[in-house]
Amino acid sequence: MATIPVSQDLRRGGSFLVAAATPDEIFTPADLTGDQRLIGQTTEEFVTKEVLPRIPELEQHKKGVLPELLKKAGEIGLLGGLVAEQYGGAQLDKVATTVLAEKLAAYASMAVAHGGHAGIGTIPLVYFGTEEQKKKYLPKLATGEWLACYCLSEPQAGSDALASRTRVVLSPDGKSWILNGQKMWITNGGFADVFTVFAKVDGDKFSCFIVERNTPGFSVGAEENKMGIRGSSTVPLFFENAAIPKENLLHEVGRGHIVAFNTLNAGRFSLGAYCLGGSKRAIADSAKYAKERTAFGKPIAEFGLIEAKLGEMAIRTFALESMIYRTAGMIEAAVSAAESGPDKSKAAMQTLEEYAIESSISKVAGSEILDYCVDEGVQIFGGYGFHEDYPMARAYRDSRVNRIFEGTNEINRMLIVQMLMKRAMTGALPLIAAGKKLADEILAGPSFEEAPAGEFAAEQQSIAQAKKAFLLASGAAVQRFAEKLADHQEIVAALANIVIDIYAMESSLLRAQKAARDAEAMGDAARTYIYDAVDRIEKEARTALAATFEGDALTTQLAVLRRFTKHSPVDTVALRRRVAHAVLAQNRYPFEAR
Ligand SMILES: Cc1cc2nc3c(=O)[nH]c(=O)nc-3n(C[C@H](O)[C@H](O)[C@H](O)COP(=O)(O)OP(=O)(O)OC[C@H]3O[C@@H](n4cnc5c(N)ncnc54)[C@H](O)[C@@H]3O)c2cc1C
């Protein structure tokens, strides 16, 4: 795949906070190659022909239907995207797997099952398996002959996964590992053949093991009665002196956390892509309904408040899509650059770690934007939005879990800031230097530095100033609380929200600037997002500063903040309506593949 060349300053994860990219440096859906588009089409056709007609059976949990569909997906190459060709996989690039994920999300339960198998179920073997383990499992996982799942959570250990109580000891003859304990909430567990199980060796060394379904002493519990994604399988697992061969240790004893957390990094990014697909679906369903439904003598699509909803759904989805493809492009460029090295899997793993901040952003923004879209979707459908015979009720229920699994959004917000601070301290990201430069600038008073010029000058200025607002608020919090900052979670979450909005603002604007087609409508979407985001950022920074300073010091800091967040009024009502008109003209999200 041709990758987008990126300058040195922008190659580090999180660097968007301290460096400004140009439009040519970001990957956008308009850059999709013919092959990547073809993957999208194939996936879309598969979902339309094979999956959607079977939703009633899937929702009623009819035995065998979901594994049958997963195996069919495997037959046409939709399961082996991450698996190297030498093990029978399709070895797709990061952008192609992103397209695939979003297209599968037309039915959320299918997306979750796919993620559980081809994502977090398969990744531990791809990146940490020995040659023998890869040869044994990957060819079967790539085709769907065997299905996989990822087993980390326990009844008493979810977010705090390292508090696992599942225990492992080596058998007296040294030939097997003996597992005892319980897992909870395991996606695909009801039918999976291969289980990646995390447990503590001798009660303290967190490690990872491959468990096969027919293992004596291992049993699978009943399906959970869930609020949503009812078509997916979620079960508890039980281990009572379950003996597995010694060679089924995955990676090293005591290094299970490396397997677990790196796998989740990859899973989080993909979850954002699945949510993107779900958001687009909600927009399409809502647009069609709004045109068909009449009230007070006209289609409800003609009412300003309905247009505002459709417009805002598309604007937020545009921001999400811009972030996701920008990140996918960066990951792919980094993986391709490292491919000449001796250990490709290690390079890919390091790349995932490098972009862990962007992956958490993808997860949090994706799940919350999807929640917004389905919530407004229900509202557009009115009473019919509350009825299970119409699509929005299920979409609304299905969406909610995305804020909970793959690390809750609270945990991911903490991680975003924690990872940034770690990078600042180790010098991997020049945040401290940027903070010092800002402090000098503040001391020097209002500057007459050259303002950006051109069509989007005001927006570029807003983004540059938003980065300063982040440096101001985060620098103050770090100085005041130092290593105790993690205990001030509300401040950390406010900082994370600023980071997420900055990435969304910048990615939206760069894409609109790069666009050759529909540039005007994309400009409307980017402008609206940026205008509203500046106000959100001001509020979050104010919250953080007010929890950090008091009295005169606070007054001074707030005056500085105002310098960074002042912006000229924009008629977002008109812009949002224009975006809504683009939605209604196409009966769907209007920026697809552009
Ligand atoms: C449908 C479904 C499918 C799932 N699939 C899988 C799977 O395939 N494999 C797997 O291993 N797991 C799976 N999970 C489990 C999921 O990852 C956990 O539910 C999730 O990590 C949260 O853990 P918990 O439920 O124990 O909640 P808790 O950790 O108890 O959290 C409860 C609340 O407290 C908050 N909280 C916890 N710690 C902190 C903190 N330090 N700071 C601030 N707030 C905090 C959380 O954000 C949350 O709001 C699945 C869950 C569901 C519902």
The ligand as an SDF file (V2000), in Angstrom:
LIG
                    3D

 53 58  0  0  0  0  0  0  0  0999 V2000
  -21.0720   -7.6020   26.5170 C   0  0  0  0  0  0  0  0  0  0  0  0
  -19.7150   -7.6590   27.1170 C   0  0  0  0  0  0  0  0  0  0  0  0
  -18.6960   -8.3450   26.4590 C   0  0  0  0  0  0  0  0  0  0  0  0
  -17.4310   -8.4340   27.0190 C   0  0  0  0  0  0  0  0  0  0  0  0
  -16.4550   -9.1710   26.3830 N   0  0  0  0  0  0  0  0  0  0  0  0
  -15.2800   -9.3970   27.0290 C   0  0  0  0  0  0  0  0  0  0  0  0
  -14.3070  -10.3060   26.4730 C   0  0  0  0  0  0  0  0  0  0  0  0
  -14.4710  -10.8430   25.3700 O   0  0  0  0  0  0  0  0  0  0  0  0
  -13.1930  -10.5650   27.1870 N   0  0  0  0  0  0  0  0  0  0  0  0
  -12.9620   -9.9790   28.4020 C   0  0  0  0  0  0  0  0  0  0  0  0
  -11.9210  -10.2540   28.9900 O   0  0  0  0  0  0  0  0  0  0  0  0
  -13.8480   -9.1080   28.9560 N   0  0  0  0  0  0  0  0  0  0  0  0
  -14.9950   -8.8150   28.2950 C   0  0  0  0  0  0  0  0  0  0  0  0
  -15.9160   -7.9520   28.8520 N   0  0  0  0  0  0  0  0  0  0  0  0
  -15.6480   -7.3780   30.1620 C   0  0  0  0  0  0  0  0  0  0  0  0
  -15.3520   -5.8930   30.1170 C   0  0  0  0  0  0  0  0  0  0  0  0
  -14.0850   -5.6860   29.5650 O   0  0  0  0  0  0  0  0  0  0  0  0
  -15.4970   -5.3460   31.5490 C   0  0  0  0  0  0  0  0  0  0  0  0
  -16.8700   -5.3610   31.8480 O   0  0  0  0  0  0  0  0  0  0  0  0
  -14.9370   -3.9500   31.6830 C   0  0  0  0  0  0  0  0  0  0  0  0
  -13.5300   -3.9960   31.5840 O   0  0  0  0  0  0  0  0  0  0  0  0
  -15.3180   -3.3060   33.0090 C   0  0  0  0  0  0  0  0  0  0  0  0
  -15.0620   -4.1510   34.0850 O   0  0  0  0  0  0  0  0  0  0  0  0
  -16.2060   -4.4210   35.1950 P   0  0  0  0  0  0  0  0  0  0  0  0
  -17.4270   -4.8340   34.4780 O   0  0  0  0  0  0  0  0  0  0  0  0
  -15.6340   -5.3300   36.2040 O   0  0  0  0  0  0  0  0  0  0  0  0
  -16.4640   -3.0020   35.8230 O   0  0  0  0  0  0  0  0  0  0  0  0
  -15.6190   -2.3210   36.9970 P   0  0  0  0  0  0  0  0  0  0  0  0
  -14.1800   -2.4410   36.7070 O   0  0  0  0  0  0  0  0  0  0  0  0
  -16.1190   -2.7990   38.2940 O   0  0  0  0  0  0  0  0  0  0  0  0
  -16.0550   -0.8130   36.8080 O   0  0  0  0  0  0  0  0  0  0  0  0
  -17.2880   -0.2880   37.2920 C   0  0  0  0  0  0  0  0  0  0  0  0
  -17.2500    1.2330   37.1220 C   0  0  0  0  0  0  0  0  0  0  0  0
  -16.1750    1.7670   37.9030 O   0  0  0  0  0  0  0  0  0  0  0  0
  -15.3130    2.5020   37.0700 C   0  0  0  0  0  0  0  0  0  0  0  0
  -13.9290    2.3390   37.5170 N   0  0  0  0  0  0  0  0  0  0  0  0
  -13.2540    1.2010   37.7790 C   0  0  0  0  0  0  0  0  0  0  0  0
  -11.9900    1.4770   38.1020 N   0  0  0  0  0  0  0  0  0  0  0  0
  -11.8460    2.8130   38.0430 C   0  0  0  0  0  0  0  0  0  0  0  0
  -10.7710    3.7270   38.2630 C   0  0  0  0  0  0  0  0  0  0  0  0
   -9.5360    3.3140   38.5620 N   0  0  0  0  0  0  0  0  0  0  0  0
  -11.0070    5.0310   38.1140 N   0  0  0  0  0  0  0  0  0  0  0  0
  -12.2230    5.5020   37.7750 C   0  0  0  0  0  0  0  0  0  0  0  0
  -13.2700    4.6990   37.5500 N   0  0  0  0  0  0  0  0  0  0  0  0
  -13.0910    3.3800   37.6780 C   0  0  0  0  0  0  0  0  0  0  0  0
  -15.5060    1.9490   35.6710 C   0  0  0  0  0  0  0  0  0  0  0  0
  -15.1200    2.8870   34.6740 O   0  0  0  0  0  0  0  0  0  0  0  0
  -16.9860    1.6580   35.6810 C   0  0  0  0  0  0  0  0  0  0  0  0
  -17.7010    2.8270   35.3900 O   0  0  0  0  0  0  0  0  0  0  0  0
  -17.1700   -7.8020   28.2620 C   0  0  0  0  0  0  0  0  0  0  0  0
  -18.1900   -7.0820   28.9120 C   0  0  0  0  0  0  0  0  0  0  0  0
  -19.4370   -7.0090   28.3570 C   0  0  0  0  0  0  0  0  0  0  0  0
  -20.5210   -6.2600   29.1040 C   0  0  0  0  0  0  0  0  0  0  0  0
  1  2  1  0
  2  3  1  0
  2 52  2  0
  3  4  2  0
  4  5  1  0
  4 50  1  0
  5  6  2  0
  6  7  1  0
  6 13  1  0
  7  8  2  0
  7  9  1  0
  9 10  1  0
 10 11  2  0
 10 12  1  0
 12 13  2  0
 13 14  1  0
 14 15  1  0
 14 50  1  0
 15 16  1  0
 16 17  1  0
 16 18  1  0
 18 19  1  0
 18 20  1  0
 20 21  1  0
 20 22  1  0
 22 23  1  0
 23 24  1  0
 24 25  2  0
 24 26  1  0
 24 27  1  0
 27 28  1  0
 28 29  2  0
 28 30  1  0
 28 31  1  0
 31 32  1  0
 32 33  1  0
 33 34  1  0
 33 48  1  0
 34 35  1  0
 35 36  1  0
 35 46  1  0
 36 37  1  0
 36 45  1  0
 37 38  2  0
 38 39  1  0
 39 40  1  0
 39 45  2  0
 40 41  1  0
 40 42  2  0
 42 43  1  0
 43 44  2  0
 44 45  1  0
 46 47  1  0
 46 48  1  0
 48 49  1  0
 50 51  2  0
 51 52  1  0
 52 53  1  0
M  END
$$$$
